[in-house]
Amino acid sequence: MTEWLGISHFLELSTREAIAGFFTPLGVFALVFLLQIILPARKVPGYVIDPNTGQPRQYRLNGLLVFLALLVIWSLELFDIPRDWFYRSTIYAVAGGTVFSIIFMILAVYTQPKREDSTPIMDFWAGRVRELSLFNNRFDVKMYLYVVGGSMLSLNALSASVWHYQEFGYASNPGIFIYSALFSLYILDYFIFERAMLYTFDLIHEGLGFKLFWGGLIVYGWMFTMPLWGMAAIPHPDFSWQEFSTANEKWNQVLLTDFGLTHERTAFWLFGTAGLFVIGWGISRLTSLQKYTFKRWPERKFLGIIEPEVIDAGERKILCNGFWGIARHFSYMGEMMLAMAVVFMFGHPGNLWAWTYTVFIISMMLFRQADDDRYCAEKYGPENWAKYRKMVKYRIIPGIY
């Protein structure tokens, strides 16, 4: 079965290594916890109101420092952890991480009082509270989940690149390295603009249940790199490793033709997919930053150019121009474009592993925009939201959907 799936390389660990893999997420969780507590941070107000004070909740943000510290620890192989370990231990880490996520979720959920609308299923899935801080607000659970998830997405991708190069050498697929580099930059960008996360749907409205614990820690951190589970075990798409290893006379051809960016097809493949990724990333980031800017400074022009236009909805206002005048969830289109770039990035679009991230992201965005629409109708009022829908007709993709 694992041979057919193309992931038999994950089951080559010894029993001792498998056990270590199972507990690897717990070690990561503990390390990130310590780094978040110890490293300096800037304290900023968020969007959510603290019911105890009536003022915006305060957050300590040091995700960028934590991320950079983890990169240094990984690259220097501190704690005697090989750079390819996160990739090799993937299956066992997902299993162990799921178990530990459930344990932490249980502690977070069932130590809190029930809500009036609590049900056993909803308590488990969405939790009983939306906010949870420890140590006099020094440690925020939600932000911790995203720091772990984002950091591990990058480290798992980089670890896969190391393993891939060790396996295939000069027959390596450059798409693997581009994937790892782009997602690492994507995460770096996320931490640079970490404060904007405080104004997103997840931080404002999601409850602290299994969905957020498992999603933030394991899905985001270990399973978003699922394309690499299968694709890192495949060499450059133009030839097989067996051909390369038995035909040294092809060496010059390999370097000058198959890997040279003067080769039109290779150049189009590499630059085309990277370009699509960056465009999608840019759309997603700029759309989110426009909303962030509007929430913090309602009168400010976005990028000094786009003056906000709004629909008055009582005490609230609906931003309806700029990126938010193109489609109601234009940032989702950016994420979908980014995800489609992943399919072609490896040069093996016929391999189902290349589609795993894309199918997940597109499915999630389609379901989520429907939930967002329902929530916004409640938040702004059905009439006001209907007015916005009439003004901005398309949900995600302008002219199509």
C-alpha positions in Angstrom: 0.0 0.0 0.0 2.7 2.5 1.0 4.7 1.6 -2.2 1.6 2.3 -4.3 1.1 5.6 -2.4 4.7 6.5 -2.9 5.5 7.1 0.8 7.3 3.9 1.7 10.4 6.0 2.5 8.6 7.2 5.6 8.4 3.7 7.1 12.2 3.1 6.9 12.8 4.3 10.5 13.9 2.0 13.2 11.6 1.4 16.2 13.6 3.8 18.3 13.4 6.5 15.5 9.7 5.9 15.1 9.1 6.6 18.8 11.3 9.7 18.6 9.3 10.8 15.6 6.0 10.3 17.6 7.3 12.6 20.3 9.0 15.2 18.0 6.0 17.5 17.9 5.9 17.5 21.7 9.5 18.7 21.8 8.7 21.4 19.2 5.6 22.5 21.2 7.7 22.8 24.4 10.6 24.6 22.6 8.3 27.2 21.0 6.5 27.7 24.3 9.8 28.5 26.0 11.0 30.8 23.2 7.7 32.7 23.3 8.0 33.2 27.0 11.7 34.0 27.1 12.3 36.1 24.0 11.5 39.8 24.0 8.3 40.9 22.4 6.4 44.0 21.5 3.1 44.4 23.4 0.3 45.7 21.2 -3.5 46.0 21.4 -5.6 43.8 19.2 -9.1 44.0 17.7 -10.9 41.8 20.2 -12.3 43.5 23.3 -11.4 42.1 26.7 -14.7 41.8 28.5 -13.0 42.3 31.9 -11.6 45.7 31.0 -13.7 46.9 28.0 -10.5 47.6 26.3 -8.7 45.8 23.3 -6.9 42.7 24.5 -3.1 43.0 24.8 -0.8 40.6 22.9 2.9 39.9 23.1 4.2 39.5 19.6 7.5 37.8 19.0 6.7 35.3 16.3 9.5 36.6 14.0 12.1 36.1 16.7 10.8 32.6 17.5 10.8 31.7 13.8 14.3 32.9 13.2 15.5 31.2 16.4 14.0 27.9 15.1 15.7 28.3 11.7 19.1 28.8 13.4 18.5 25.7 15.7 17.5 23.6 12.7 20.2 24.8 10.3 23.0 24.2 12.9 21.5 20.8 13.9 21.4 21.8 17.5 20.0 19.2 19.9 21.6 16.6 17.5 18.6 16.8 15.2 19.6 16.1 11.6 18.2 18.6 9.1 16.3 15.9 7.2 14.6 14.6 10.4 11.4 16.5 10.3 10.7 15.1 6.8 11.8 11.5 7.6 9.7 11.4 10.7 6.6 12.9 9.1 4.1 10.1 9.5 5.0 9.4 13.1 5.0 13.1 13.9 1.5 13.6 12.5 0.3 10.7 14.6 2.0 11.9 17.8 1.1 15.5 17.1 -2.5 14.6 16.7 -2.5 12.8 20.1 -0.8 15.7 21.9 -3.1 18.3 20.2 -6.1 16.4 21.5 -4.6 16.4 25.0 -3.9 20.1 25.0 -7.4 20.8 23.5 -9.1 18.8 26.3 -7.2 20.9 28.9 -8.1 24.1 27.1 -11.8 23.2 26.6 -12.9 21.3 29.6 -11.3 23.6 32.2 -13.6 26.4 31.0 -17.3 26.8 32.0 -20.0 25.7 29.6 -21.7 28.2 27.4 -25.5 28.4 27.3 -25.5 26.9 23.8 -22.9 24.2 24.6 -23.2 20.7 23.1 -20.7 17.9 23.5 -19.8 18.0 19.8 -19.5 21.7 19.5 -17.5 21.9 22.7 -15.0 19.4 21.2 -14.9 21.0 17.8 -15.1 24.7 18.5 -14.3 24.9 22.2 -16.0 26.9 24.9 -14.0 30.1 24.7 -12.5 32.2 21.9 -9.6 33.6 23.9 -7.2 32.1 26.4 -4.1 33.7 27.9 -1.7 32.5 30.6 0.8 34.1 32.9 -0.8 37.5 33.1 -1.4 37.7 29.4 2.3 36.9 28.6 1.3 33.9 26.6 -1.7 33.8 24.2 -2.8 30.4 23.1 -4.2 31.4 19.7 -1.0 33.2 18.7 1.0 30.3 19.9 -0.8 27.9 17.7 -0.1 29.9 14.6 3.6 30.5 15.6 4.1 26.7 15.9 2.1 26.0 12.7 3.8 28.6 10.5 7.3 27.8 11.7 6.9 24.1 11.2 5.4 24.6 7.7 8.7 26.2 6.7 10.9 23.8 8.6 9.1 20.7 7.2 9.5 22.1 3.7 13.2 22.9 4.2 13.7 19.5 5.8 12.1 17.8 2.7 14.5 19.7 0.5 17.5 18.5 2.4 16.3 14.9 2.2 15.5 15.2 -1.5 19.0 16.5 -2.3 20.6 13.8 -0.3 18.6 11.2 -2.3 19.1 12.6 -5.8 22.0 15.0 -5.8 22.3 16.7 -9.2 19.2 14.8 -10.3 17.2 16.8 -7.8 14.0 18.5 -8.8 14.5 22.3 -8.6 10.7 22.6 -8.0 11.2 21.1 -4.6 13.7 23.8 -3.6 11.5 26.6 -5.1 8.5 25.3 -3.2 10.5 25.3 0.1 12.0 28.7 -0.5 8.6 30.3 -1.5 6.7 28.9 1.4 9.5 29.9 3.8 9.3 33.5 2.5 5.6 33.3 2.7 5.9 32.4 6.4 8.6 35.1 6.9 6.2 37.6 5.5 3.4 36.4 7.8 5.6 37.0 10.8 6.8 40.4 9.6 3.1 41.4 9.5 2.2 39.3 12.5 0.1 42.2 14.0 -2.3 42.0 11.1 -3.2 38.5 12.2 -4.9 40.0 15.2 -7.5 41.5 12.8 -8.4 38.2 11.0 -11.4 36.0 11.2 -9.5 33.2 13.0 -8.3 35.4 15.8 -11.5 37.3 16.3 -14.2 34.6 15.9 -12.8 31.0 16.0 -13.2 29.1 19.2 -10.4 27.2 20.9 -11.4 23.6 20.2 -10.1 20.7 18.2 -10.5 22.5 14.9 -8.1 25.2 15.9 -5.7 23.2 18.0 -5.2 20.4 15.4 -5.6 22.8 12.5 -3.1 25.3 13.8 -0.5 22.8 15.1 -0.6 19.8 12.8 -2.6 20.6 9.6 -0.8 24.0 9.2 2.6 22.8 10.5 2.9 19.3 9.1 0.1 18.6 6.6 0.2 21.8 4.5 3.5 20.3 3.1 1.6 17.2 2.1 2.6 17.5 -1.6 6.2 16.9 -0.5 5.3 13.6 1.1 5.2 12.1 -2.4 6.9 14.6 -4.6 10.2 14.8 -2.7 10.7 11.1 -3.5 10.7 11.8 -7.3 13.7 13.3 -9.2 13.8 16.0 -11.9 10.9 15.4 -14.3 13.1 15.2 -17.4 14.9 12.0 -16.5 15.1 9.3 -13.9 17.8 9.0 -11.2 18.6 5.5 -12.5 19.5 6.9 -15.9 21.7 9.6 -14.3 23.6 7.2 -12.0 24.4 4.8 -14.8 25.2 7.3 -17.5 27.9 9.8 -16.4 28.5 10.8 -20.0 25.2 12.6 -19.7 26.6 14.9 -17.0 27.2 17.9 -19.2 23.8 17.5 -20.9 22.2 17.4 -17.4 23.9 20.5 -16.2 23.7 22.6 -19.4 20.3 21.4 -20.8 18.1 20.0 -18.1 19.1 22.4 -15.3 20.2 25.4 -17.4 17.7 28.2 -17.3 18.5 28.8 -21.0 16.3 25.8 -21.7 12.9 27.5 -22.6 10.8 24.8 -21.1 12.7 24.6 -17.9 12.7 28.4 -17.6 9.0 28.7 -18.3 8.2 25.9 -15.8 10.3 27.4 -12.9 9.6 31.1 -13.5 6.0 30.6 -14.5 5.0 28.6 -11.4 7.0 30.9 -9.1 5.4 33.9 -10.7 1.9 32.5 -10.3 2.7 31.8 -6.6 4.0 35.3 -6.0 1.0 36.9 -7.8 -1.4 34.9 -5.7 0.5 35.6 -2.6 0.5 39.4 -3.4 -3.3 39.4 -4.0 -3.9 37.6 -0.7 -1.5 39.8 1.3 -2.6 43.2 -0.2 -6.3 42.3 0.2 -5.8 41.4 3.9 -3.6 44.5 4.5 -6.3 46.8 3.1 -8.8 45.4 5.5 -6.2 45.6 8.4 -5.5 49.2 7.5 -9.2 50.1 7.4 -9.8 48.5 10.8 -7.0 50.4 12.5 -7.2 53.7 10.6 -10.7 54.0 9.0 -9.9 57.3 7.3 -6.5 56.4 5.9 -5.9 55.8 2.2 -4.5 52.3 1.6 -1.0 52.5 0.1 -1.6 56.3 0.1 -3.8 55.9 -3.0 -7.0 54.1 -2.3 -9.4 56.2 -0.2 -11.8 53.9 1.6 -15.5 53.8 0.5 -17.9 52.3 2.9 -21.5 51.2 3.4 -22.8 52.5 6.7 -24.2 49.6 8.9 -25.0 51.4 12.1 -22.0 51.3 14.4 -20.1 49.3 11.7 -18.9 50.0 8.2 -18.5 47.7 5.3 -15.4 48.4 3.2 -16.5 48.2 -0.5 -13.8 49.5 -2.8 -10.2 48.7 -3.7 -9.6 44.9 -3.4 -12.9 44.6 -1.5 -14.7 46.1 -4.5 -13.4 43.5 -6.9 -14.8 40.4 -5.1 -16.2 39.9 -1.6 -13.4 37.4 -0.8 -10.7 38.4 -3.2 -7.9 37.3 -0.9 -9.3 33.7 -1.3 -8.6 34.0 -5.1 -5.0 34.8 -4.3 -4.7 31.7 -2.0 -6.2 29.6 -4.8 -3.8 30.9 -7.4 -0.9 30.2 -5.0 -2.3 26.7 -4.5 -2.6 26.1 -8.3 1.1 27.1 -8.7 2.0 24.3 -6.3 0.4 21.7 -8.7 2.8 22.6 -11.6 5.8 23.6 -9.5 7.2 20.0 -9.4 6.8 19.4 -13.1 4.7 16.3 -12.4 1.1 17.6 -12.6 -0.2 14.1 -13.2 0.9 12.9 -9.8 -1.9 13.1 -7.3 0.5 14.2 -4.5 1.0 17.5 -6.3 -2.7 18.2 -6.0 -3.2 17.5 -2.2 -2.6 21.1 -1.0 -4.5 22.6 -3.8 -7.6 20.5 -3.3 -7.6 21.2 0.4 -7.2 25.0 0.0 -9.8 25.4 -2.7 -12.3 23.2 -0.8 -11.6 25.1 2.4 -12.0 28.5 0.7 -15.3 27.6 -1.0 -16.8 26.4 2.3 -15.3 29.2 4.3 -16.7 32.0 2.0 -20.2 30.6 2.5 -19.7 30.7 6.3 -18.2 34.2 6.0 -21.2 35.4 4.1 -23.6 34.1 6.7 -21.6 35.6 9.6 -21.3 39.0 7.8 -25.1 39.1 7.2 -25.5 38.7 11.0 -22.8 41.1 11.8 -23.8 44.0 9.5 -27.5 43.2 9.1 -29.1 41.3 6.2 -30.1 44.5 4.4 -26.7 46.1 4.6 -25.0 42.9 3.5 -27.4 42.5 0.6 -26.5 46.0 -0.5 -22.8 45.1 -0.5 -23.5 41.9 -2.4 -25.4 43.8 -5.0 -22.5 46.3 -5.3 -19.8 43.6 -5.4 -21.4 40.7 -7.3 -18.7 38.1 -7.3 -17.7 36.0 -4.3 -14.1 35.1 -5.1 -13.2 35.2 -8.8 -14.2 38.4 -10.6 -16.4 37.7 -13.6 -16.7 34.0 -12.8 -17.7 33.2 -9.2 
